[in-house]
Amino acid sequence: MAWLITGGAGFIGAHVVRAMREAGEPVVVFDDLSTGDRSRLPADVPFVRGTTLDADHLRRTMQEFSVRGIVHLAAKKQVAESVARPLYYYRENVQGLQSLLDASVDSGVRAFLFSSSAAVYGMPDVELVAEDTPCAPINPYGETKLAGEWMVRAAGCAHGIATASMRYFNVAGTATPGLADTGVFNLVPMVFEKLTEGAAPVVFGDDYDTADGTCVRDFIHVEDIASAHLAAALALMDRGPGTDLTVNIGRGEGVSVREMIDLIGEVTGYGPEAAPVAAARRAGDPARVVASADRIHRELGWSARHDVREMVASAWEGWCRRHPHARRPAG
């Protein structure tokens, strides 16, 4: 049997491919390359280009490679874009998932892992967000992820597929420079971009009810995200039909935006140049979102291994590799 990894040429997907291959699990990547990059994949990994909206193409792929497990990572994931284009997000993230589940049922898939998000929680007013914290997404992206969890769970129950929904928090870092995130949508690459342009990093709101006035988040290394997927995939195959897991993937430690920017200045050598400027709050940003990681440790024996400094250092190495001529810190 093989694992089909949708979105496997993406930033997170390529790390999941790497982790599963190192564990001896055969994988096939299915990706439309809208944001993915095939060069992230080893040459001997089977690759199929296609969209999850095409159920027939998915069925043929599953049959050709004897797929019995799915890791579904392919999705649109930009919050602001989801607000501007909600129907596009529902089509890609929900209708695409339905097509994939249809093909999975027809092809006898035994295990299905769904890439979810902390966005399903919305703006939780709790110190640590546990899996039983009420879900109240505040944007279409989060809504599509919550709807996806419902669909995966229902299909698994009806058709005897072991299922898991993996709720990521703030992903950063890279395993190798070649697998680094090429987008500039998350805090760490956004700060890198500003610093290498000679501009000050920006914090959106410095008047929150937190220790330093900036938002507090749970940052998790992408290698830890990948190892959590591997642990869940093996557990689903071992436990079989009737298994349904919903787990947070986080470290359970909060780091403020200002603390993270200070650390970036230290690790990269920009020092005082990394002092941020404040801008207005962004609509919908909660003051604090930090995971409780108790359930995933209890259910899968998994814990995060990498700290925030490792995330920044590895991401910076990847950034420098991709931008060899960008401005570097003085001295």
C-alpha positions as CSV (number, residue, x, y, z in Angstrom):
1,M,0.0,0.0,0.0
2,A,1.0,3.6,-0.3
3,W,0.1,6.9,1.3
4,L,-1.3,9.6,-1.0
5,I,-0.1,13.1,0.1
6,T,-2.2,15.8,-1.4
7,G,-0.3,19.1,-1.5
8,G,2.9,17.2,-0.9
9,A,5.0,19.6,-3.0
10,G,4.1,22.5,-0.6
11,F,6.1,23.8,2.4
12,I,4.4,21.5,5.0
13,G,3.7,18.7,2.5
14,A,7.3,18.3,1.5
15,H,8.3,17.9,5.2
16,V,5.6,15.3,5.7
17,V,6.9,13.4,2.6
18,R,10.4,13.5,4.1
19,A,9.3,12.2,7.5
20,M,7.2,9.4,6.1
21,R,9.9,8.3,3.7
22,E,12.5,8.3,6.5
23,A,10.1,6.0,8.4
24,G,10.0,3.6,5.4
25,E,6.4,4.5,4.4
26,P,5.8,4.5,0.6
27,V,4.3,7.8,-0.6
28,V,2.7,9.3,-3.7
29,V,2.3,13.1,-4.1
30,F,-0.7,14.6,-5.7
31,D,-0.4,18.4,-6.2
32,D,-1.7,21.0,-8.6
33,L,1.5,23.1,-8.1
34,S,-0.4,26.3,-7.7
35,T,1.8,27.0,-4.7
36,G,3.9,23.9,-4.5
37,D,7.3,23.3,-6.0
38,R,8.2,19.9,-7.4
39,S,11.9,20.5,-6.8
40,R,11.2,20.0,-3.1
41,L,10.5,16.3,-3.7
42,P,13.1,13.5,-4.2
43,A,13.3,12.4,-7.8
44,D,12.1,8.9,-6.9
45,V,8.8,10.0,-5.3
46,P,5.9,9.3,-7.6
47,F,4.2,12.6,-8.5
48,V,0.8,13.2,-10.1
49,R,-0.2,16.7,-11.1
50,G,-3.9,17.4,-10.5
51,T,-6.7,19.1,-8.6
52,T,-8.7,17.5,-5.8
53,L,-11.8,18.7,-7.6
54,D,-11.2,16.0,-10.1
55,A,-12.6,12.8,-8.4
56,D,-12.0,10.6,-11.5
57,H,-8.3,11.6,-11.6
58,L,-8.0,10.9,-7.9
59,R,-9.6,7.4,-8.3
60,R,-7.2,6.5,-11.1
61,T,-4.3,7.6,-9.0
62,M,-5.4,5.7,-6.0
63,Q,-5.9,2.5,-8.0
64,E,-2.6,2.8,-9.9
65,F,-0.5,3.2,-6.7
66,S,-2.6,0.9,-4.4
67,V,-3.3,3.8,-2.1
68,R,-4.7,2.8,1.3
69,G,-4.0,6.0,3.3
70,I,-4.5,9.7,2.6
71,V,-2.7,12.7,4.1
72,H,-4.8,15.7,2.9
73,L,-2.8,18.9,3.0
74,A,-3.9,20.6,-0.2
75,A,-5.9,23.7,0.5
76,K,-6.1,27.4,0.2
77,K,-5.0,29.0,3.4
78,Q,-4.8,32.8,3.3
79,V,-7.2,34.4,5.8
80,A,-7.6,37.8,4.0
81,E,-8.1,36.1,0.6
82,S,-10.8,33.9,2.1
83,V,-12.7,37.0,3.3
84,A,-12.4,38.5,-0.2
85,R,-13.1,35.2,-2.1
86,P,-15.3,33.0,0.2
87,L,-16.9,31.0,-2.6
88,Y,-13.5,30.2,-4.0
89,Y,-12.3,28.9,-0.6
90,Y,-15.5,26.8,-0.1
91,R,-15.0,25.3,-3.6
92,E,-11.3,24.5,-3.2
93,N,-11.3,23.5,0.5
94,V,-14.7,21.9,0.9
95,Q,-15.8,20.7,-2.5
96,G,-12.2,19.5,-3.1
97,L,-12.3,17.5,0.1
98,Q,-15.7,16.0,-0.9
99,S,-14.2,14.8,-4.2
100,L,-11.2,13.3,-2.4
101,L,-13.4,11.5,0.1
102,D,-15.7,10.2,-2.7
103,A,-12.6,8.7,-4.4
104,S,-11.2,7.4,-1.1
105,V,-14.4,5.5,-0.3
106,D,-14.6,4.0,-3.8
107,S,-10.9,3.0,-3.6
108,G,-11.0,1.3,-0.2
109,V,-8.9,3.8,1.6
110,R,-8.4,2.7,5.3
111,A,-7.0,5.8,6.9
112,F,-7.5,9.6,6.3
113,L,-5.6,12.4,7.9
114,F,-7.0,15.9,7.5
115,S,-4.9,19.1,7.7
116,S,-7.0,21.4,9.9
117,S,-6.0,24.6,11.7
118,A,-6.2,26.5,15.0
119,A,-8.4,28.9,12.9
120,V,-11.4,26.7,13.8
121,Y,-11.3,28.1,17.3
122,G,-11.7,31.7,16.3
123,M,-10.9,34.0,19.2
124,P,-10.9,31.8,22.2
125,D,-10.7,33.5,25.6
126,V,-8.7,30.9,27.4
127,E,-5.1,30.5,28.6
128,L,-4.6,27.2,26.7
129,V,-6.8,26.1,23.8
130,A,-7.8,22.4,24.2
131,E,-9.5,20.3,21.6
132,D,-12.8,20.6,23.5
133,T,-12.6,24.5,23.5
134,P,-15.7,25.6,21.5
135,C,-15.0,26.2,17.8
136,A,-16.2,29.6,16.5
137,P,-14.2,30.4,13.3
138,I,-14.3,34.1,12.4
139,N,-13.3,33.9,8.7
140,P,-14.2,31.7,5.7
141,Y,-10.8,29.9,5.9
142,G,-11.5,28.7,9.4
143,E,-15.1,27.8,8.5
144,T,-13.9,25.6,5.6
145,K,-11.5,23.8,8.0
146,L,-14.2,23.2,10.6
147,A,-16.6,21.9,7.9
148,G,-13.8,19.7,6.6
149,E,-13.4,18.1,10.0
150,W,-17.2,17.4,10.2
151,M,-17.1,15.8,6.7
152,V,-14.0,13.7,7.4
153,R,-15.5,12.4,10.7
154,A,-18.9,11.6,9.1
155,A,-17.4,9.8,6.1
156,G,-15.1,7.8,8.3
157,C,-17.9,6.7,10.6
158,A,-20.1,5.8,7.6
159,H,-17.5,3.9,5.6
160,G,-15.2,2.4,8.1
161,I,-12.2,4.7,7.6
162,A,-9.9,5.6,10.5
163,T,-9.7,9.4,10.6
164,A,-7.7,12.2,12.2
165,S,-8.0,16.0,12.1
166,M,-4.7,17.8,12.9
167,R,-5.1,21.4,14.1
168,Y,-1.9,23.3,13.4
169,F,-0.9,26.4,15.3
170,N,1.8,28.8,13.9
171,V,4.2,26.9,11.7
172,A,7.8,28.1,11.2
173,G,11.3,26.8,10.5
174,T,12.6,24.2,8.0
175,A,14.3,20.9,8.1
176,T,16.7,21.9,5.3
177,P,17.2,25.1,3.3
178,G,15.7,23.5,0.2
179,L,12.4,22.8,1.9
180,A,12.0,26.4,3.3
181,D,8.8,28.3,3.1
182,T,8.9,30.5,-0.1
183,G,5.8,32.5,0.9
184,V,5.8,35.8,2.8
185,F,2.6,35.4,4.7
186,N,3.7,34.4,8.2
187,L,5.5,36.4,10.8
188,V,9.0,35.0,10.5
189,P,9.4,35.5,6.7
190,M,7.6,38.8,6.9
191,V,10.2,40.1,9.3
192,F,13.0,38.7,7.2
193,E,11.7,40.5,4.2
194,K,11.5,43.8,6.0
195,L,15.0,43.5,7.5
196,T,16.7,42.5,4.2
197,E,15.0,45.5,2.6
198,G,16.3,47.9,5.3
199,A,12.9,48.5,6.7
200,A,11.5,48.1,10.2
201,P,9.3,45.1,11.0
202,V,5.7,45.8,11.7
203,V,3.6,44.7,14.7
204,F,-0.2,44.9,14.1
205,G,-1.4,46.3,17.5
206,D,0.7,46.9,20.6
207,D,-2.1,47.6,23.0
208,Y,-3.4,44.1,23.6
209,D,-4.0,42.8,27.1
210,T,-0.7,40.9,27.1
211,A,2.6,41.4,28.9
212,D,4.1,43.5,26.2
213,G,0.9,44.6,24.4
214,T,1.5,42.4,21.3
215,C,-0.3,39.2,20.4
216,V,0.9,35.9,21.8
217,R,1.1,32.8,19.6
218,D,2.2,29.2,19.8
219,F,5.0,28.7,17.2
220,I,5.7,25.1,16.1
221,H,8.5,23.8,14.0
222,V,7.5,22.3,10.6
223,E,9.6,19.2,11.4
224,D,7.4,18.7,14.5
225,I,4.3,19.1,12.3
226,A,5.6,16.4,10.1
227,S,6.5,14.0,12.9
228,A,3.0,14.5,14.3
229,H,1.5,13.5,11.0
230,L,3.7,10.4,10.9
231,A,2.7,9.4,14.4
232,A,-1.0,9.9,13.6
233,A,-0.8,8.0,10.3
234,L,0.8,4.9,12.0
235,A,-1.7,5.1,14.8
236,L,-4.7,5.1,12.4
237,M,-3.4,2.1,10.5
238,D,-2.7,0.3,13.7
239,R,-6.1,1.1,15.4
240,G,-8.2,0.6,12.3
241,P,-11.9,1.4,11.6
242,G,-13.7,3.4,14.3
243,T,-10.7,5.5,15.1
244,D,-11.2,9.2,15.1
245,L,-8.7,11.7,16.5
246,T,-8.8,15.4,16.7
247,V,-5.5,16.9,18.1
248,N,-3.7,20.2,18.4
249,I,-0.2,20.4,17.1
250,G,1.6,23.0,19.2
251,R,4.2,23.3,21.9
252,G,1.9,24.7,24.6
253,E,4.1,27.7,25.0
254,G,3.2,31.3,24.1
255,V,5.6,33.7,22.5
256,S,4.6,37.3,21.8
257,V,5.1,38.9,18.5
258,R,7.5,41.4,20.0
259,E,9.5,38.6,21.6
260,M,9.7,36.7,18.3
261,I,10.9,39.8,16.5
262,D,13.6,40.4,19.2
263,L,14.8,36.8,18.8
264,I,14.9,37.2,15.0
265,G,17.1,40.3,15.4
266,E,19.4,38.4,17.7
267,V,19.7,35.2,15.6
268,T,20.1,37.1,12.3
269,G,22.5,39.7,13.6
270,Y,20.3,42.7,12.8
271,G,20.0,43.5,16.5
272,P,18.6,47.0,17.1
273,E,17.7,47.2,13.4
274,A,14.9,44.7,14.2
275,A,13.1,47.1,16.5
276,P,9.5,47.0,15.2
277,V,7.1,49.8,14.5
278,A,3.5,49.6,15.5
279,A,0.5,49.6,13.2
280,A,-3.2,49.4,13.8
281,R,-4.6,46.1,14.9
282,R,-5.8,43.7,12.2
283,A,-9.5,42.8,12.4
284,G,-10.1,39.4,14.0
285,D,-6.6,39.0,15.6
286,P,-7.1,37.4,19.0
287,A,-4.8,38.5,21.8
288,R,-3.6,35.0,22.7
289,V,-3.9,31.6,21.0
290,V,-1.7,28.9,22.6
291,A,-2.3,25.2,22.3
292,S,-2.8,22.6,24.9
293,A,-0.7,19.8,23.7
294,D,-1.8,17.2,26.3
295,R,-4.1,15.2,24.1
296,I,-1.6,14.5,21.3
297,H,0.9,13.4,23.9
298,R,-1.6,11.2,25.6
299,E,-3.0,9.7,22.4
300,L,0.1,9.4,20.2
301,G,3.1,9.8,22.6
302,W,4.1,12.8,20.6
303,S,5.8,16.0,21.8
304,A,7.4,18.9,20.0
305,R,11.2,18.6,19.9
306,H,12.3,22.0,18.5
307,D,12.4,25.4,20.3
308,V,11.7,28.8,18.8
309,R,15.4,29.6,18.3
310,E,15.8,26.6,16.2
311,M,12.8,27.6,14.1
312,V,14.2,31.1,13.5
313,A,17.8,29.9,12.7
314,S,16.7,27.2,10.3
315,A,14.2,29.6,8.5
316,W,17.0,32.2,8.3
317,E,19.4,29.8,6.6
318,G,16.7,28.9,4.1
319,W,15.9,32.6,3.4
320,C,19.6,33.4,2.9
321,R,19.9,30.5,0.5
322,R,17.0,31.8,-1.6
323,H,18.0,35.5,-1.4
324,P,21.8,35.4,-1.8
325,H,22.0,39.1,-2.8
326,A,19.6,40.5,-0.2
327,R,21.0,43.1,2.2
328,R,22.7,41.6,5.3
329,P,23.2,43.2,8.8
330,A,25.9,45.8,9.0
331,G,29.2,44.5,10.3
